């Protein structure tokens, strides 16, 4: 089975190579890995063995940050290597000063794995959420290097719990520990013989709480909002923006900030809201923002702070690729809206059940709920409290995880 897996990795690389001339993300993925082993060798030469933490992309890295912060705080001399699979994580965080080194993960071929581990020789490895690379895990086990999986979450439909995945599940029993988000995940792992699992929750709660605890002012948002009601829509795609354009045309007294998931789409977003007075963040210098209805946030790294000013928040992706991060908004205690594809996201399921968040399929649904909030301050305040209390009740995963993995830090 390992041979068939490696053949699959070959076709993954081939597919990316074919796509690269036509797809900017694939081109970045390919170009970013050129000469990487030489760069790794130069960076780590003569340095202490690092702790290696791997994330697929930006969202998973946000889950890793609370662990990296604790490692660096409690072990100042320890080096941390952060790796990414996707350009959307690496390109944004390649200059992050929290870890000591930031690199792409070489593709999971046996030769690459041996070369990577020969250079890095990590004290231990930490994989975030869904990152299960067989050849890496196999070689780590052979070298007696402890490896952990954090913020893991499982569903019965996943291949690990089907006959085709049992060969891989058997190898995962060599993991030093699984830190899972909920009890269901722990029970699923135990059903396939993986006993070393601890229910710790999701470190994103720690991360968003730390961001929300910062004292800051965004003058441009205050000028734009002018003390009125503000809807902040984050990580949006075209179906989200189409819905929001209809909602905005029917509601009175709201301003809207839209942060598209891909900044390259910003011009399309402006056109989507052409019936409104719309301005882009990159072009707002010298503008009186109070004269605009819609502000397109075509910049990176600001959305999580903009949510602080929202009266209502909308999080995109759940009409298309899957829901994006809702905790960045929930931590500020405001009602949340998103599309219908949210069932794979535990925090979304729980907030919908608690009536702090609302899954909608049409503009009309959202309008009715918003009008209800406008008519009843008590109902609005109750919904806000649900979101705020939900986040506060789930803080602490970072400490739980660190207190166990710290025993593997030399």
Protein Blocks (a to p, Z undefined) as FASTA:
>chain_A
ZZmmmmmmmmmmmmmmmmmmmmmklmmmmmmmgoklmmmmmmmgopacddddddfblmlm
mmmmmmmmmmmmmmmmbccddddfbfklmmmmmmpckbmbdcddddfbfklmmmmmmmno
pabdcdehjaccfklmmmmmmnopacddehiacdfkbmklgmklmmmmmmmmmpgbdcdf
bfklmmmmmmnopabbcdebjfklmmmmmmmmpccddfklmmmnnopacdddehiafklm
mmmmmmmmmpghiacddddfblklmmmmmmmmmmbccddfklmgoiafklpfbdcddbeh
klmmmmmmpmbdcdehjlmnopcdfklmmmnopaddddfblmlpmklmmmmmnopaccdf
bfklmmmmmmmmmmmmklmmmmmmmmmmmmmmmgojlmmmmmmmmmmpZZ
